[in-house]
Amino acid sequence: MSIEDRLYPFLNFYKRTPTWIKRILVFPFSIFPREKYLEKNYKIFMKEALSYEFLTEEQIKEFQFLKLNQVIKYAYRTVPFYRNKWNEHGINLNSIQSFDDFSKTIPFTTRADVQKDAKQFIPEIYSVNDYMKMNTGGSTGIPLEIYFLKGYTRIAYNVYTHLIWQRFGYEMGDCYARLRGDVIGKNRLYTYDPYRKSLMLSSFGLNEKNANYYLELIRKYKVKYIAAYPASLYTLMQLSTKKSFHVPSLKAIMLGSENVLDF
């Protein structure tokens, strides 16, 4: 398990502390690059991801189908929810020979299914202690409880994120702003994380009175990249009264987790 995973239970406390205390707390971790604290799986996953990056379209489809088959068979063997539901529907996984077969054969798993009993989605080869309980941002009004496998899920997510961001020039240690539903404490509009060099802006505190203040913070911290929910960033720009706004350090805006609509 990575050091970041070991310290994860203290994350909410860390977010609420003043920036000067954060700087003291993270100083020992500034001696080496952040990759050192993500442990060996980060390098393993990054090497694997890079090896797939330039496959042909045909190779990608073949790889996706192979992995998809592995996942559903693993889910049937080890995950109570899927095994029970698929047995109930009389599903024969060996009959799946194409992507069309998959969509026709496997019933949808809904958000409500997970909310009913999230622990039913934990593979039986692991215990609850092997996982960290997480919650989604709750943009639909009800946060979704999910579980991340320690030493694996968050590292894989970091690799995926960093690989995408690197296409825009991001290097680990570059300052970026987050407008992605982070809960950073009651009556707080933002917090700064000197470890990740991230300015976390509260989506929940955003309104007409402080929209311009958010933009000033982005300029003050010399943000190079903005990672945001499309709806949150769109709301910020709609609420701002500034006719134009220039951030000399800004290189790219990276949107995720929601559909990007034409407007």
BELWOBEL-V646197 format. One record per pair of residues at least 4 apart in sequence whose C-alpha atoms are under 8 Angstrom apart, sorted by the first residue. I is the first residue (numbers start at 0). J is the second residue. If there is no record, write none. Layout:
i:I j:J
i:I j:J
This chain:
i:0 j:4
i:0 j:5
i:0 j:38
i:0 j:149
i:0 j:150
i:0 j:151
i:1 j:5
i:1 j:36
i:1 j:37
i:1 j:38
i:1 j:149
i:1 j:150
i:2 j:6
i:2 j:36
i:2 j:37
i:2 j:38
i:3 j:7
i:3 j:36
i:3 j:37
i:4 j:149
i:4 j:150
i:4 j:153
i:6 j:10
i:9 j:13
i:10 j:14
i:11 j:15
i:11 j:183
i:12 j:16
i:13 j:21
i:14 j:183
i:14 j:184
i:14 j:190
i:14 j:191
i:14 j:192
i:15 j:183
i:15 j:184
i:15 j:190
i:16 j:20
i:16 j:21
i:17 j:21
i:18 j:22
i:18 j:190
i:18 j:191
i:18 j:192
i:18 j:193
i:19 j:23
i:20 j:24
i:21 j:25
i:21 j:192
i:21 j:193
i:22 j:26
i:22 j:193
i:22 j:194
i:25 j:29
i:25 j:193
i:25 j:194
i:26 j:30
i:28 j:33
i:28 j:194
i:29 j:33
i:29 j:194
i:31 j:35
i:32 j:36
i:33 j:37
i:33 j:171
i:33 j:172
i:34 j:38
i:34 j:41
i:37 j:41
i:37 j:154
i:38 j:42
i:39 j:43
i:40 j:44
i:40 j:150
i:40 j:151
i:40 j:154
i:41 j:45
i:41 j:154
i:41 j:155
i:41 j:157
i:41 j:158
i:42 j:46
i:43 j:47
i:44 j:48
i:44 j:155
i:44 j:158
i:45 j:49
i:45 j:158
i:45 j:159
i:45 j:162
i:46 j:50
i:47 j:51
i:48 j:52
i:48 j:158
i:48 j:159
i:49 j:53
i:51 j:59
i:54 j:58
i:54 j:59
i:55 j:59
i:56 j:60
i:57 j:61
i:58 j:62
i:59 j:63
i:60 j:64
i:61 j:65
i:62 j:66
i:63 j:67
i:64 j:68
i:64 j:97
i:64 j:98
i:65 j:69
i:66 j:70
i:67 j:71
i:68 j:72
i:69 j:73
i:70 j:74
i:71 j:75
i:71 j:92
i:72 j:76
i:72 j:92
i:73 j:77
i:73 j:78
i:74 j:78
i:74 j:81
i:74 j:82
i:74 j:122
i:75 j:79
i:75 j:81
i:75 j:82
i:75 j:85
i:76 j:82
i:77 j:82
i:77 j:122
i:77 j:123
i:77 j:124
i:78 j:82
i:78 j:119
i:78 j:120
i:78 j:121
i:78 j:122
i:78 j:123
i:79 j:83
i:79 j:119
i:79 j:120
i:79 j:121
i:79 j:122
i:79 j:123
i:80 j:84
i:80 j:119
i:80 j:120
i:81 j:85
i:81 j:120
i:82 j:86
i:83 j:87
i:84 j:88
i:85 j:89
i:85 j:90
i:85 j:105
i:85 j:106
i:86 j:90
i:90 j:104
i:90 j:105
i:91 j:95
i:94 j:100
i:95 j:100
i:95 j:101
i:95 j:104
i:96 j:100
i:96 j:101
i:97 j:101
i:98 j:102
i:99 j:103
i:100 j:104
i:101 j:105
i:102 j:106
i:108 j:112
i:108 j:113
i:109 j:113
i:110 j:114
i:110 j:143
i:111 j:115
i:112 j:116
i:112 j:117
i:113 j:117
i:113 j:120
i:113 j:143
i:113 j:144
i:113 j:145
i:114 j:143
i:114 j:144
i:116 j:120
i:117 j:121
i:117 j:144
i:117 j:145
i:117 j:146
i:118 j:127
i:121 j:125
i:121 j:126
i:121 j:127
i:121 j:146
i:125 j:129
i:126 j:130
i:127 j:131
i:129 j:148
i:129 j:149
i:130 j:146
i:130 j:147
i:130 j:148
i:130 j:149
i:131 j:146
i:131 j:147
i:131 j:148
i:131 j:149
i:132 j:144
i:132 j:145
i:132 j:146
i:132 j:147
i:133 j:144
i:133 j:145
i:133 j:146
i:133 j:147
i:134 j:142
i:134 j:143
i:134 j:144
i:134 j:145
i:135 j:142
i:135 j:143
i:135 j:144
i:135 j:145
i:136 j:142
i:136 j:143
i:136 j:179
i:136 j:180
i:136 j:181
i:137 j:141
i:137 j:142
i:137 j:143
i:138 j:142
i:138 j:180
i:147 j:151
i:147 j:152
i:147 j:153
i:148 j:152
i:148 j:153
i:149 j:153
i:150 j:154
i:151 j:155
i:152 j:156
i:153 j:157
i:154 j:158
i:155 j:159
i:156 j:160
i:157 j:161
i:158 j:162
i:159 j:163
i:160 j:164
i:161 j:165
i:161 j:169
i:161 j:170
i:161 j:171
i:162 j:166
i:163 j:167
i:164 j:168
i:164 j:169
i:164 j:253
i:165 j:169
i:165 j:170
i:167 j:250
i:167 j:251
i:169 j:173
i:169 j:224
i:172 j:195
i:172 j:196
i:173 j:196
i:173 j:223
i:173 j:224
i:174 j:195
i:174 j:196
i:174 j:197
i:174 j:198
i:174 j:220
i:174 j:221
i:174 j:222
i:174 j:223
i:174 j:224
i:175 j:196
i:175 j:197
i:175 j:198
i:175 j:222
i:175 j:223
i:175 j:224
i:175 j:225
i:175 j:226
i:176 j:197
i:176 j:198
i:176 j:199
i:176 j:200
i:176 j:217
i:176 j:222
i:176 j:224
i:176 j:225
i:176 j:226
i:177 j:181
i:177 j:197
i:177 j:198
i:177 j:199
i:177 j:200
i:177 j:225
i:177 j:226
i:177 j:227
i:178 j:199
i:178 j:200
i:178 j:201
i:178 j:202
i:178 j:225
i:178 j:226
i:178 j:227
i:178 j:228
i:178 j:231
i:178 j:232
i:179 j:200
i:179 j:201
i:179 j:202
i:179 j:226
i:179 j:227
i:179 j:228
i:179 j:231
i:180 j:201
i:180 j:202
i:180 j:203
i:180 j:228
i:181 j:199
i:181 j:200
i:181 j:201
i:181 j:202
i:182 j:201
i:182 j:203
i:183 j:187
i:183 j:188
i:183 j:189
i:183 j:190
i:183 j:199
i:183 j:201
i:186 j:204
i:187 j:201
i:187 j:204
i:188 j:200
i:188 j:201
i:188 j:204
i:188 j:205
i:189 j:198
i:189 j:199
i:189 j:200
i:189 j:201
i:190 j:198
i:190 j:199
i:190 j:200
i:191 j:196
i:191 j:197
i:191 j:198
i:191 j:199
i:192 j:196
i:192 j:197
i:192 j:198
i:192 j:199
i:193 j:197
i:198 j:217
i:198 j:220
i:200 j:213
i:201 j:205
i:202 j:231
i:205 j:209
i:205 j:210
i:205 j:235
i:206 j:210
i:206 j:235
i:206 j:238
i:207 j:238
i:207 j:239
i:209 j:213
i:210 j:214
i:210 j:235
i:210 j:236
i:210 j:238
i:210 j:239
i:211 j:215
i:211 j:239
i:211 j:240
i:211 j:241
i:212 j:216
i:213 j:217
i:214 j:218
i:215 j:219
i:216 j:220
i:217 j:221
i:217 j:222
i:217 j:246
i:218 j:222
i:218 j:246
i:218 j:247
i:218 j:248
i:221 j:246
i:221 j:247
i:221 j:248
i:221 j:249
i:222 j:246
i:222 j:248
i:222 j:249
i:223 j:248
i:223 j:249
i:223 j:250
i:223 j:251
i:224 j:249
i:224 j:250
i:224 j:251
i:224 j:252
i:224 j:253
i:225 j:249
i:225 j:251
i:225 j:252
i:225 j:253
i:226 j:252
i:226 j:253
i:226 j:254
i:226 j:255
i:227 j:231
i:227 j:232
i:227 j:252
i:227 j:253
i:227 j:254
i:227 j:255
i:228 j:232
i:228 j:254
i:228 j:255
i:228 j:256
i:228 j:257
i:229 j:233
i:229 j:254
i:229 j:255
i:229 j:257
i:229 j:258
i:229 j:259
i:230 j:234
i:230 j:257
i:231 j:235
i:232 j:236
i:233 j:237
i:234 j:238
i:235 j:239
i:254 j:259
